[in-house]
Amino acid sequence: MIKRIITALVLTGFVIVMYSCGQGSPSSAPVGSTITIFPASVSVSDAGGLATHRQDFVIMVKNANGVPLNNVKLNISYSWAVPDPTGYVQLYDGDVAVDSPMEATTDENGTYTLRFDYQSGSIEYTADLVVTSGSSSASAEFAVDAGA
């Protein structure tokens, strides 16, 4: 009877420890990791009236061996982004408009999809979408011009 209780306690402890691995707080990407942003560059030319559009950016973090990393904390910024529909760009965490810079976390596949809403039509702006984590970083240029 005591052996069963001890075995049950050991197994319960083992399950708790295994469950807690990977469930902790997000951490920065380890040294040697790479961050990739897709698409790497977006250029919009629009001479029409002012309109709002959506662009998704997929951000992936991999370790030095090319293995995707989950639960990695990302810092994402774009200089024209504000959490206000009257601004040129709004960053979203899911469906919630957030300020720039913002923090996000990679999912179980080592990715994060950033919703990027932007204004176009008779306006021009350009900047780099910058993603950092630990000593790793990546950028993607996003530009809008007023067209011809």
Wavefront OBJ file of the C-alpha trace (Angstrom):
o trace
v 0.000 0.000 0.000
v 2.779 2.448 0.895
v 4.593 1.561 -2.342
v 1.484 2.524 -4.325
v 1.175 5.853 -2.517
v 4.866 6.644 -3.046
v 4.653 5.602 -6.700
v 1.545 7.768 -7.184
v 3.262 10.763 -5.556
v 6.384 10.324 -7.672
v 4.339 10.022 -10.864
v 2.239 13.050 -9.926
v 5.381 15.082 -9.253
v 6.879 13.951 -12.558
v 3.738 14.970 -14.467
v 3.703 18.390 -12.770
v 7.365 18.987 -13.613
v 6.904 17.898 -17.242
v 3.788 20.044 -17.635
v 5.525 23.111 -16.236
v 8.409 22.794 -18.724
v 7.541 25.113 -21.590
v 4.637 26.640 -19.682
v 6.773 29.253 -17.953
v 7.223 32.886 -18.789
v 8.313 33.746 -22.309
v 12.066 34.118 -22.676
v 14.319 35.915 -25.132
v 15.734 34.065 -28.107
v 19.020 32.326 -27.239
v 22.315 33.458 -28.754
v 22.669 32.257 -32.343
v 18.927 32.315 -33.051
v 17.504 33.785 -36.237
v 14.374 35.828 -36.725
v 12.687 35.833 -40.132
v 9.887 38.167 -41.250
v 7.673 37.273 -44.205
v 7.188 39.163 -46.405
v 10.606 40.789 -46.110
v 9.509 43.897 -47.984
v 6.196 45.496 -48.956
v 5.786 48.492 -51.263
v 2.338 49.939 -51.923
v 1.588 52.517 -54.607
v -1.877 54.049 -54.382
v -3.025 57.359 -55.861
v -6.681 56.771 -54.966
v -8.618 58.139 -52.021
v -7.633 57.440 -48.439
v -8.324 53.778 -47.573
v -7.389 51.262 -44.868
v -5.818 47.931 -45.827
v -4.509 44.911 -43.955
v -1.117 43.221 -44.300
v -0.121 40.211 -42.193
v 3.525 39.604 -41.347
v 4.619 36.143 -40.188
v 7.546 36.227 -37.781
v 9.511 33.025 -37.120
v 12.237 32.363 -34.573
v 14.630 29.417 -34.946
v 17.602 28.335 -32.864
v 21.133 27.937 -34.256
v 20.231 24.416 -35.467
v 17.175 25.666 -37.388
v 14.612 24.363 -34.903
v 11.564 26.659 -34.412
v 11.374 28.093 -30.877
v 8.077 28.459 -29.037
v 7.356 30.820 -26.134
v 9.939 33.374 -27.283
v 9.288 36.994 -26.324
v 9.393 39.396 -29.283
v 9.677 43.175 -29.326
v 8.005 44.569 -32.472
v 8.082 48.171 -33.640
v 7.187 50.335 -36.614
v 7.772 54.069 -36.303
v 4.470 55.131 -37.932
v 2.305 52.813 -35.799
v -0.166 54.150 -33.216
v -3.205 52.409 -31.659
v -5.603 54.890 -33.258
v -7.603 54.483 -36.491
v -6.634 58.017 -37.559
v -2.935 57.046 -37.705
v -1.192 55.735 -40.813
v -0.454 52.301 -39.277
v -1.963 50.223 -36.496
v -0.334 47.088 -35.097
v -2.642 44.438 -33.701
v -2.148 41.661 -31.179
v -4.946 39.426 -32.415
v -7.840 41.848 -32.891
v -6.632 44.424 -30.345
v -4.857 47.572 -31.577
v -1.631 48.097 -29.618
v 1.066 50.735 -29.391
v 4.493 50.502 -30.961
v 6.718 49.032 -29.705
v 4.689 46.019 -28.681
v 5.507 42.658 -27.137
v 4.362 39.303 -28.484
v 5.222 35.635 -28.005
v 5.857 32.898 -30.565
v 3.391 30.012 -30.683
v 4.082 26.257 -30.545
v 5.405 26.426 -34.132
v 7.873 29.214 -33.347
v 5.796 31.808 -35.209
v 3.791 34.927 -34.514
v 1.421 36.500 -37.046
v 1.294 40.273 -36.812
v -1.762 42.079 -38.129
v -0.607 45.344 -39.710
v -3.367 47.738 -40.832
v -2.267 50.714 -42.901
v -3.601 53.782 -44.689
v -2.892 54.488 -48.356
v -4.008 56.990 -50.964
v -2.355 60.356 -51.573
v 0.056 59.855 -48.648
v 3.652 58.670 -48.460
v 5.646 57.052 -45.674
v 8.275 54.381 -45.250
v 9.992 52.671 -42.335
v 11.305 49.313 -41.197
v 9.196 46.884 -39.206
v 11.757 45.790 -36.603
v 11.603 42.611 -34.529
v 14.104 41.857 -31.758
v 14.542 39.157 -29.142
v 17.682 38.837 -27.074
v 20.633 39.530 -29.374
v 18.683 38.519 -32.507
v 16.855 40.929 -34.789
v 15.270 41.250 -38.222
v 13.582 43.970 -40.212
v 11.166 44.268 -43.122
v 10.676 47.471 -45.070
v 7.104 48.712 -45.444
v 6.524 51.672 -47.752
v 3.505 53.509 -49.139
v 3.701 56.095 -51.903
v 0.995 58.228 -53.447
v 1.443 56.741 -56.916
v 1.703 58.664 -60.142
l 1 2 3 4 5 6 7 8 9 10 11 12 13 14 15 16 17 18 19 20 21 22 23 24 25 26 27 28 29 30 31 32 33 34 35 36 37 38 39 40 41 42 43 44 45 46 47 48 49 50 51 52 53 54 55 56 57 58 59 60 61 62 63 64 65 66 67 68 69 70 71 72 73 74 75 76 77 78 79 80 81 82 83 84 85 86 87 88 89 90 91 92 93 94 95 96 97 98 99 100 101 102 103 104 105 106 107 108 109 110 111 112 113 114 115 116 117 118 119 120 121 122 123 124 125 126 127 128 129 130 131 132 133 134 135 136 137 138 139 140 141 142 143 144 145 146 147 148
